[in-house]
Amino acid sequence: MGERYSMEEELDFKKEARKQFLHYFRFWFLIIGILAIACLVMKLTQGAREIPRTNQEAPRERVYDYADVLTDSEEADLREYIAEMEKEHHIDIVLVTFCQSVEGQEAMEKYGLNSTDWERNMRDLADDFWDENKFGYNKGFEGDGALLLHNWYEGQNGEHLSTSGSVEQQFSLHDIDQVLYAVDEYYDTDPYKAYKAYVKEVCRRMDPSLSLPFSWGLVIVLPIIVALFYAISGSAQKKAENTVAVNAYVAGGRPQMRNKEDALIRKNVTFRKIETSSSSGGGGHSGGGGHHTSSSGASHGGGSHRH
C-alpha cells in the first residue's frame, strides 16, 4: 500500500509541476500564437492581393539563352516558371546567358567595353541589358526586378546579378551572394536547375513574410530549450521524498534548476552568429547591396561570382 500511495503522490506532483510550468510560460505561448497568426494573415493577404503589371514597354521574353546551354523544353519550362513567380511577387525576372571574352585590352577594344576588368564589364553588360530593354514590373526605368547574366566563356565563367527598384532596396550584399551561391551549386552539372534556383531564391528573399523584425530562433527555439531543461530537471527529482513540496522546484511560481548539471548546461548554452564571406565586399541585412549608377543613369545593385 505504501508503494501505491507513493506513486499516487508522485503523479500529483508531476501534474502540479506541469500546471506551474504552463502558467509561468503562458506569455511565451501567447506571443508565439499571435506571431503565427500574423504570419498566416500576411501570407494569405499577399496571395489574395493582385498587383497588375504597369510597365508595357519591356519585351515579354525573359530567357535569353545566347550561350545555348538550355534545351528548347527547358527554356519553355523556365519561361512558364518565371511568369508564375513574377505574377506572385510583382517583379521582373530575367535570365541572359552568353559566351564572350569580357576581360583584357583586346576584349575592351573588340567589343567596345568600358574596362579591362571582368567584374566591371559583367556589371555594365547586365545593367545595360536591363535598361535598354526597359525591364521592371512597375516601370521601365528603375523598375522592380532582377537580371542574372551568366558568361560561359572558357576561363571567364561566372555570373552577375543586377537588381533594380524594390529588389535593389531590399537585397543586401548577403542576399545577392546567396542567390549567386544557389546558381553556383548546379551550373556545371545542370544549368536548368541552376537558373530555376536563381528564380526561386530571388523570390524567396522578396517574400515579406520572411522579413520580420525578430528572430524565429529566439521566439520559438528558446522556449522549447527552456521547456526541455525544465522537464529534465523535473524528471531527475521523481524519486525524491514525498515530503518535498512542489514549491521546492517551482519557487514563487518560477521553474528553478537545483543541481549542478543544470547550472552547467545553462552556462554553456550560447548563441553564435555565423559569418559568411562575400565576393561583393560585405554582408549585413540592409538593402542597396552593391549600389551603383548605370551608364543610363539608373540606380542598380548587384554582385558577381567568378568560377
CORNOR-V817735 format. One line per field, one symbol per residue. phi: phi as a letter, one per 40 degrees, with the letter a starting at -180 (. if undefined). A space follows every 50 residues. Layout:
# CORNOR-V817735
phi=???
This chain:
# CORNOR-V817735
phi=.ccccccccccccccccccccccccccccccccccccccccdcccccccc bccbcbcccccbbbcccfbbccccccccccccdcccccbgbcbbbbbaba cbbgccccccbgccaccdcccccccccccccccfchcbacbfcciabbbb cbcdgbcibbbbbagccccccccccccccccccdcbdcbaddcccccdcc ccccccccccbbcacccccbccccccccccccccccbcbcccccccccbb cggbdbbccccccccccccbbbcccbcbcchibhbccgcgdabcccgccb biabbbc
